Amino acid sequence: MTIPGIALFYGGLLRSKNVLSLMSQIIVSFSLDCVLWVIYGYSMTFGMGNYFWGGFDQVMLKNISITDLNGSFYQLIHVVFQGAFACITVALIVGALCERVRFSALLIFSALWLTASYIPMAHIVWGGGWLAKDGALDFAGGPVVHINAAAAGLVGAYLLGKRSGFGREAFKPHNLSMTFIGTAILYIGWFGFNVGSAGTVNGISALALVNTVVATAGAVLSWIFFEWLFRQKPSLLGACSGCISGLVVITPAAATVGIGGALVMGLIAGITGLWGVVILKRWLRVDDVCDVFGIHGVCGVVGRWLFVD
């Protein structure tokens, strides 16, 4: 559900002439990464290997039978679940590059980035690699997904340069209703990532569920309050952005903080997310079209390094 959510969220923020191009880029890059994940991505992430890479023992999912278990559920479910993380991470980057990247170039980038950035990062943190051996905590994708994607989006936006007319004309979102629907779909889909990362239905998954709701609500209220305070008017875009900020900030710590801590995280995320898309973006002088770095990067850092031991 998250890929349609991203397509709608980003699509509503663009100029109408570029919406279909964006959606085509997202669905095709998603499909490409799905295929690559099955061919070698899962094996190189979770196979036996070294500190930075897995192995090739499970290429094309060989040596995985329909009865094999990964913890409390079947390993083939684990393949699809982790593949969703991989594909959505690449899709997030598109929001920073859209309106000025060629379709073919994006597909080449998607394949290379999945291989050279996402796979080693996921193996290092989740697949038994370097940081996993040191006890690193990332419950559902802070550094692996959000910070990783945001850093790539920021570098890509710098390399591509600014859109023609950037800074001289207003690039207003063409359909905030679409953005709201995308936000709602992402909100629902996020429970699959955060709650599903527990691997079973127990107290940990229940805590992740409650923390996700509480942090997101706190971030929406915080963003709207400060937007209202400094801009004299709350906005739907602000509420949607606050929602995503809260979801991002709680992701790495959904099962490792208490409910009160989740609320504090959400309140801080609303403030820092607003700062990221208004002030930090101006300091960086970058044309990050959908504020990938301002929201996913800033709130991902807040959630991981301020609240996870």
C-alpha positions as a Markdown table, in Angstrom:
| # | Residue | x | y | z |
|---|---|---|---|---|
| 1 | Met | 0.0 | 0.0 | 0.0 |
| 2 | Thr | 2.9 | 2.4 | 0.5 |
| 3 | Ile | 3.9 | 2.6 | -3.2 |
| 4 | Pro | 0.5 | 4.1 | -4.2 |
| 5 | Gly | 0.7 | 6.3 | -1.1 |
| 6 | Ile | 4.0 | 7.7 | -2.2 |
| 7 | Ala | 2.9 | 8.2 | -5.7 |
| 8 | Leu | -0.2 | 10.1 | -4.6 |
| 9 | Phe | 1.6 | 12.1 | -1.9 |
| 10 | Tyr | 4.4 | 13.2 | -4.3 |
| 11 | Gly | 2.0 | 13.6 | -7.2 |
| 12 | Gly | -0.1 | 16.1 | -5.5 |
| 13 | Leu | 2.9 | 18.3 | -4.7 |
| 14 | Leu | 4.1 | 18.6 | -8.3 |
| 15 | Arg | 3.0 | 20.6 | -11.2 |
| 16 | Ser | 0.2 | 18.9 | -13.1 |
| 17 | Lys | 2.3 | 18.3 | -16.2 |
| 18 | Asn | 4.8 | 16.1 | -14.4 |
| 19 | Val | 2.4 | 13.9 | -12.4 |
| 20 | Leu | 2.1 | 11.0 | -14.9 |
| 21 | Ser | 5.8 | 11.0 | -15.4 |
| 22 | Leu | 6.4 | 10.7 | -11.6 |
| 23 | Met | 3.9 | 7.9 | -11.3 |
| 24 | Ser | 5.5 | 6.0 | -14.2 |
| 25 | Gln | 8.9 | 6.4 | -12.6 |
| 26 | Ile | 7.7 | 5.0 | -9.3 |
| 27 | Ile | 5.8 | 2.0 | -10.5 |
| 28 | Val | 8.5 | 0.9 | -13.0 |
| 29 | Ser | 11.4 | 1.4 | -10.6 |
| 30 | Phe | 9.4 | -0.5 | -8.0 |
| 31 | Ser | 9.0 | -3.4 | -10.4 |
| 32 | Leu | 12.6 | -3.3 | -11.4 |
| 33 | Asp | 13.7 | -3.4 | -7.8 |
| 34 | Cys | 11.3 | -6.3 | -7.0 |
| 35 | Val | 12.9 | -8.4 | -9.7 |
| 36 | Leu | 16.5 | -7.5 | -8.6 |
| 37 | Trp | 15.5 | -8.2 | -5.0 |
| 38 | Val | 14.4 | -11.8 | -5.9 |
| 39 | Ile | 17.4 | -12.4 | -8.1 |
| 40 | Tyr | 20.1 | -11.3 | -5.8 |
| 41 | Gly | 19.0 | -8.6 | -3.3 |
| 42 | Tyr | 17.6 | -10.8 | -0.6 |
| 43 | Ser | 20.6 | -13.2 | -0.7 |
| 44 | Met | 23.1 | -10.4 | -0.6 |
| 45 | Thr | 21.3 | -8.8 | 2.3 |
| 46 | Phe | 20.4 | -11.7 | 4.5 |
| 47 | Gly | 22.7 | -14.5 | 3.2 |
| 48 | Met | 25.9 | -15.6 | 5.0 |
| 49 | Gly | 28.7 | -13.1 | 4.1 |
| 50 | Asn | 31.0 | -10.6 | 5.7 |
| 51 | Tyr | 30.6 | -7.4 | 7.6 |
| 52 | Phe | 29.2 | -5.5 | 4.5 |
| 53 | Trp | 27.7 | -8.0 | 2.1 |
| 54 | Gly | 25.7 | -11.2 | 2.3 |
| 55 | Gly | 26.4 | -14.1 | 0.1 |
| 56 | Phe | 25.0 | -15.7 | -3.1 |
| 57 | Asp | 23.7 | -18.9 | -1.5 |
| 58 | Gln | 20.1 | -17.8 | -1.9 |
| 59 | Val | 20.2 | -16.2 | -5.4 |
| 60 | Met | 16.8 | -16.6 | -7.1 |
| 61 | Leu | 15.7 | -17.7 | -3.7 |
| 62 | Lys | 17.2 | -21.1 | -4.1 |
| 63 | Asn | 17.7 | -23.1 | -0.9 |
| 64 | Ile | 14.5 | -21.6 | 0.5 |
| 65 | Ser | 11.6 | -24.0 | 0.7 |
| 66 | Ile | 8.0 | -23.2 | 1.4 |
| 67 | Thr | 8.3 | -24.7 | 4.8 |
| 68 | Asp | 11.4 | -22.8 | 6.0 |
| 69 | Leu | 10.9 | -20.5 | 8.9 |
| 70 | Asn | 12.5 | -17.1 | 9.7 |
| 71 | Gly | 11.8 | -16.7 | 13.4 |
| 72 | Ser | 8.0 | -17.1 | 13.8 |
| 73 | Phe | 6.9 | -16.9 | 10.2 |
| 74 | Tyr | 7.8 | -18.4 | 6.8 |
| 75 | Gln | 11.0 | -17.2 | 5.2 |
| 76 | Leu | 9.2 | -16.5 | 1.9 |
| 77 | Ile | 7.1 | -14.0 | 3.8 |
| 78 | His | 10.3 | -12.5 | 5.1 |
| 79 | Val | 11.5 | -12.1 | 1.5 |
| 80 | Val | 8.4 | -10.1 | 0.5 |
| 81 | Phe | 8.3 | -8.1 | 3.7 |
| 82 | Gln | 12.0 | -7.0 | 3.4 |
| 83 | Gly | 11.6 | -6.5 | -0.3 |
| 84 | Ala | 8.9 | -3.9 | 0.4 |
| 85 | Phe | 11.4 | -2.0 | 2.5 |
| 86 | Ala | 13.9 | -2.1 | -0.3 |
| 87 | Cys | 11.5 | -0.9 | -3.0 |
| 88 | Ile | 9.9 | 1.9 | -0.9 |
| 89 | Thr | 13.4 | 3.3 | -0.1 |
| 90 | Val | 14.2 | 3.7 | -3.8 |
| 91 | Ala | 10.7 | 5.3 | -4.4 |
| 92 | Leu | 11.4 | 7.8 | -1.6 |
| 93 | Ile | 14.4 | 9.2 | -3.5 |
| 94 | Val | 12.3 | 9.9 | -6.6 |
| 95 | Gly | 10.6 | 12.7 | -4.7 |
| 96 | Ala | 13.9 | 14.7 | -4.5 |
| 97 | Leu | 14.8 | 14.1 | -8.2 |
| 98 | Cys | 11.4 | 14.5 | -10.0 |
| 99 | Glu | 10.6 | 17.0 | -12.7 |
| 100 | Arg | 14.1 | 17.0 | -14.0 |
| 101 | Val | 15.4 | 13.4 | -14.3 |
| 102 | Arg | 15.2 | 11.2 | -17.4 |
| 103 | Phe | 13.2 | 8.0 | -17.2 |
| 104 | Ser | 16.0 | 5.8 | -18.4 |
| 105 | Ala | 18.5 | 7.5 | -16.0 |
| 106 | Leu | 16.2 | 6.9 | -13.1 |
| 107 | Leu | 16.0 | 3.2 | -13.8 |
| 108 | Ile | 19.7 | 2.8 | -14.1 |
| 109 | Phe | 20.1 | 4.8 | -10.9 |
| 110 | Ser | 17.5 | 2.6 | -9.1 |
| 111 | Ala | 19.3 | -0.6 | -10.0 |
| 112 | Leu | 22.8 | 0.7 | -9.0 |
| 113 | Trp | 21.7 | 2.4 | -5.8 |
| 114 | Leu | 19.8 | -0.7 | -4.6 |
| 115 | Thr | 22.9 | -2.8 | -5.2 |
| 116 | Ala | 25.6 | -0.4 | -4.0 |
| 117 | Ser | 23.8 | 1.5 | -1.1 |
| 118 | Tyr | 20.6 | -0.2 | 0.1 |
| 119 | Ile | 21.8 | -3.8 | 0.2 |
| 120 | Pro | 25.0 | -3.2 | 2.1 |
| 121 | Met | 23.3 | -0.8 | 4.5 |
| 122 | Ala | 20.5 | -3.3 | 5.2 |
| 123 | His | 23.0 | -6.1 | 5.6 |
| 124 | Ile | 25.2 | -4.0 | 8.0 |
| 125 | Val | 22.2 | -3.2 | 10.3 |
| 126 | Trp | 19.7 | -6.1 | 9.8 |
| 127 | Gly | 21.5 | -8.9 | 8.0 |
| 128 | Gly | 24.2 | -9.8 | 10.6 |
| 129 | Gly | 26.8 | -7.4 | 9.3 |
| 130 | Trp | 29.1 | -4.8 | 11.0 |
| 131 | Leu | 26.6 | -2.7 | 13.0 |
| 132 | Ala | 24.3 | -5.7 | 13.7 |
| 133 | Lys | 27.3 | -7.4 | 15.5 |
| 134 | Asp | 27.8 | -4.3 | 17.6 |
| 135 | Gly | 24.2 | -4.4 | 18.7 |
| 136 | Ala | 22.8 | -1.5 | 16.6 |
| 137 | Leu | 19.1 | -0.9 | 16.9 |
| 138 | Asp | 16.8 | 0.1 | 14.0 |
| 139 | Phe | 13.4 | -1.5 | 14.6 |
| 140 | Ala | 11.7 | -0.7 | 11.3 |
| 141 | Gly | 14.0 | 1.4 | 9.1 |
| 142 | Gly | 15.4 | 4.7 | 10.4 |
| 143 | Pro | 19.0 | 4.7 | 9.0 |
| 144 | Val | 18.4 | 1.9 | 6.6 |
| 145 | Val | 15.3 | 3.4 | 4.9 |
| 146 | His | 14.8 | 7.1 | 5.7 |
| 147 | Ile | 18.2 | 8.5 | 6.3 |
| 148 | Asn | 19.6 | 6.4 | 3.5 |
| 149 | Ala | 17.0 | 7.6 | 1.0 |
| 150 | Ala | 17.2 | 11.2 | 2.2 |
| 151 | Ala | 21.0 | 11.4 | 1.8 |
| 152 | Ala | 20.8 | 9.9 | -1.7 |
| 153 | Gly | 18.0 | 12.4 | -2.6 |
| 154 | Leu | 20.0 | 15.3 | -1.3 |
| 155 | Val | 23.1 | 14.4 | -3.3 |
| 156 | Gly | 21.0 | 13.6 | -6.4 |
| 157 | Ala | 19.2 | 17.0 | -6.2 |
| 158 | Tyr | 22.6 | 18.8 | -6.0 |
| 159 | Leu | 23.9 | 16.8 | -9.0 |
| 160 | Leu | 20.8 | 17.4 | -11.1 |
| 161 | Gly | 20.7 | 21.1 | -10.3 |
| 162 | Lys | 17.6 | 23.3 | -9.8 |
| 163 | Arg | 14.5 | 23.2 | -12.0 |
| 164 | Ser | 14.2 | 25.9 | -14.6 |
| 165 | Gly | 12.6 | 28.9 | -12.9 |
| 166 | Phe | 13.3 | 27.7 | -9.4 |
| 167 | Gly | 13.4 | 30.7 | -7.1 |
| 168 | Arg | 11.9 | 33.0 | -9.7 |
| 169 | Glu | 8.4 | 31.6 | -9.9 |
| 170 | Ala | 6.1 | 29.8 | -7.5 |
| 171 | Phe | 5.9 | 26.0 | -8.0 |
| 172 | Lys | 2.6 | 25.4 | -6.2 |
| 173 | Pro | 1.3 | 21.9 | -5.5 |
| 174 | His | -1.4 | 21.2 | -8.1 |
| 175 | Asn | -3.6 | 18.9 | -6.0 |
| 176 | Leu | -3.5 | 18.8 | -2.2 |
| 177 | Ser | -6.5 | 16.5 | -2.1 |
| 178 | Met | -4.2 | 13.9 | -3.8 |
| 179 | Thr | -1.5 | 14.5 | -1.3 |
| 180 | Phe | -4.0 | 14.0 | 1.6 |
| 181 | Ile | -5.2 | 10.7 | 0.1 |
| 182 | Gly | -1.5 | 9.6 | -0.3 |
| 183 | Thr | -0.8 | 10.5 | 3.3 |
| 184 | Ala | -3.8 | 8.5 | 4.5 |
| 185 | Ile | -2.6 | 5.4 | 2.5 |
| 186 | Leu | 0.9 | 5.8 | 3.8 |
| 187 | Tyr | -0.4 | 6.1 | 7.4 |
| 188 | Ile | -2.3 | 2.8 | 7.1 |
| 189 | Gly | 0.6 | 1.1 | 5.3 |
| 190 | Trp | 3.1 | 2.2 | 7.9 |
| 191 | Phe | 1.5 | 0.0 | 10.5 |
| 192 | Gly | 2.5 | -3.0 | 8.3 |
| 193 | Phe | 6.2 | -1.9 | 8.6 |
| 194 | Asn | 6.3 | -0.9 | 12.2 |
| 195 | Val | 3.9 | -3.5 | 13.7 |
| 196 | Gly | 5.1 | -6.2 | 11.2 |
| 197 | Ser | 8.7 | -5.7 | 12.2 |
| 198 | Ala | 7.9 | -7.4 | 15.5 |
| 199 | Gly | 7.5 | -10.6 | 13.5 |
| 200 | Thr | 4.5 | -11.8 | 15.5 |
| 201 | Val | 1.5 | -10.6 | 17.4 |
| 202 | Asn | 2.6 | -9.9 | 21.0 |
| 203 | Gly | 3.4 | -7.1 | 23.4 |
| 204 | Ile | 6.1 | -5.7 | 21.2 |
| 205 | Ser | 3.8 | -5.3 | 18.2 |
| 206 | Ala | 1.1 | -3.8 | 20.4 |
| 207 | Leu | 3.6 | -1.2 | 21.7 |
| 208 | Ala | 4.8 | -0.4 | 18.1 |
| 209 | Leu | 1.2 | 0.1 | 17.1 |
| 210 | Val | 0.3 | 2.5 | 19.9 |
| 211 | Asn | 3.6 | 4.4 | 19.6 |
| 212 | Thr | 3.1 | 4.9 | 15.9 |
| 213 | Val | -0.4 | 6.4 | 16.5 |
| 214 | Val | 0.8 | 8.6 | 19.4 |
| 215 | Ala | 3.9 | 9.9 | 17.7 |
| 216 | Thr | 2.1 | 10.7 | 14.5 |
| 217 | Ala | -0.7 | 12.6 | 16.3 |
| 218 | Gly | 1.9 | 14.6 | 18.2 |
| 219 | Ala | 3.8 | 15.5 | 15.1 |
| 220 | Val | 0.7 | 16.7 | 13.3 |
| 221 | Leu | -0.3 | 18.9 | 16.2 |
| 222 | Ser | 3.2 | 20.2 | 16.7 |
| 223 | Trp | 3.7 | 21.1 | 13.0 |
| 224 | Ile | 0.3 | 22.8 | 12.8 |
| 225 | Phe | 0.8 | 24.8 | 16.0 |
| 226 | Phe | 4.1 | 26.3 | 14.9 |
| 227 | Glu | 2.9 | 26.8 | 11.3 |
| 228 | Trp | -0.1 | 28.6 | 12.7 |
| 229 | Leu | 2.2 | 30.6 | 15.1 |
| 230 | Phe | 4.7 | 31.8 | 12.4 |
| 231 | Arg | 2.5 | 31.8 | 9.3 |
| 232 | Gln | -0.8 | 32.9 | 10.9 |
| 233 | Lys | -2.6 | 30.0 | 9.1 |
| 234 | Pro | -2.6 | 26.2 | 9.4 |
| 235 | Ser | -2.6 | 24.3 | 6.2 |
| 236 | Leu | -3.5 | 20.8 | 4.9 |
| 237 | Leu | 0.0 | 20.4 | 3.5 |
| 238 | Gly | 1.4 | 21.2 | 6.9 |
| 239 | Ala | -0.8 | 18.5 | 8.5 |
| 240 | Cys | 0.1 | 15.9 | 5.9 |
| 241 | Ser | 3.8 | 16.8 | 6.3 |
| 242 | Gly | 3.5 | 16.6 | 10.1 |
| 243 | Cys | 1.9 | 13.1 | 9.7 |
| 244 | Ile | 4.8 | 11.8 | 7.6 |
| 245 | Ser | 7.3 | 13.4 | 10.1 |
| 246 | Gly | 5.7 | 11.6 | 13.0 |
| 247 | Leu | 5.8 | 8.3 | 11.1 |
| 248 | Val | 9.4 | 8.7 | 10.2 |
| 249 | Val | 10.6 | 9.7 | 13.6 |
| 250 | Ile | 9.0 | 6.7 | 15.4 |
| 251 | Thr | 10.1 | 4.1 | 12.9 |
| 252 | Pro | 13.5 | 3.2 | 14.3 |
| 253 | Ala | 12.3 | 3.3 | 17.9 |
| 254 | Ala | 8.7 | 2.0 | 17.7 |
| 255 | Ala | 9.3 | -0.9 | 20.0 |
| 256 | Thr | 12.1 | 0.6 | 22.2 |
| 257 | Val | 10.5 | 3.7 | 23.7 |
| 258 | Gly | 7.6 | 4.1 | 26.0 |
| 259 | Ile | 4.3 | 5.7 | 25.0 |
| 260 | Gly | 5.3 | 9.0 | 26.7 |
| 261 | Gly | 8.6 | 8.9 | 24.8 |
| 262 | Ala | 6.7 | 8.4 | 21.5 |
| 263 | Leu | 4.6 | 11.5 | 22.2 |
| 264 | Val | 7.7 | 13.5 | 22.9 |
| 265 | Met | 9.3 | 12.2 | 19.7 |
| 266 | Gly | 6.3 | 13.2 | 17.7 |
| 267 | Leu | 6.2 | 16.7 | 19.1 |
| 268 | Ile | 9.8 | 17.2 | 18.4 |
| 269 | Ala | 9.4 | 15.8 | 14.9 |
| 270 | Gly | 6.8 | 18.3 | 14.0 |
| 271 | Ile | 9.1 | 21.2 | 14.9 |
| 272 | Thr | 12.2 | 19.7 | 13.3 |
| 273 | Gly | 10.4 | 18.7 | 10.2 |
| 274 | Leu | 9.0 | 22.2 | 9.7 |
| 275 | Trp | 12.5 | 23.6 | 10.3 |
| 276 | Gly | 13.9 | 21.1 | 7.8 |
| 277 | Val | 11.6 | 22.1 | 4.9 |
| 278 | Val | 11.6 | 25.8 | 5.6 |
| 279 | Ile | 14.9 | 26.9 | 7.1 |
| 280 | Leu | 17.4 | 24.0 | 6.4 |
| 281 | Lys | 16.3 | 23.8 | 2.8 |
| 282 | Arg | 17.0 | 27.5 | 2.4 |
| 283 | Trp | 20.4 | 27.1 | 4.0 |
| 284 | Leu | 21.3 | 24.2 | 1.7 |
| 285 | Arg | 20.1 | 26.0 | -1.4 |
| 286 | Val | 18.9 | 22.8 | -2.9 |
| 287 | Asp | 15.8 | 22.0 | -5.1 |
| 288 | Asp | 14.5 | 19.0 | -3.1 |
| 289 | Val | 11.1 | 19.0 | -4.8 |
| 290 | Cys | 9.1 | 17.0 | -2.3 |
| 291 | Asp | 11.3 | 17.8 | 0.8 |
| 292 | Val | 12.7 | 14.3 | 1.1 |
| 293 | Phe | 15.7 | 15.4 | 3.1 |
| 294 | Gly | 13.8 | 17.9 | 5.2 |
| 295 | Ile | 11.3 | 15.4 | 6.4 |
| 296 | His | 12.8 | 11.9 | 6.1 |
| 297 | Gly | 16.4 | 12.9 | 6.7 |
| 298 | Val | 15.9 | 15.3 | 9.6 |
| 299 | Cys | 13.2 | 13.3 | 11.4 |
| 300 | Gly | 15.0 | 10.1 | 10.7 |
| 301 | Val | 18.1 | 11.4 | 12.4 |
| 302 | Val | 16.1 | 12.7 | 15.3 |
| 303 | Gly | 14.3 | 9.3 | 15.7 |
| 304 | Arg | 17.5 | 7.2 | 15.5 |
| 305 | Trp | 20.3 | 9.1 | 17.3 |
| 306 | Leu | 18.3 | 11.0 | 19.9 |
| 307 | Phe | 15.9 | 8.3 | 21.1 |
| 308 | Val | 17.5 | 4.9 | 20.3 |
| 309 | Asp | 20.3 | 3.7 | 22.5 |
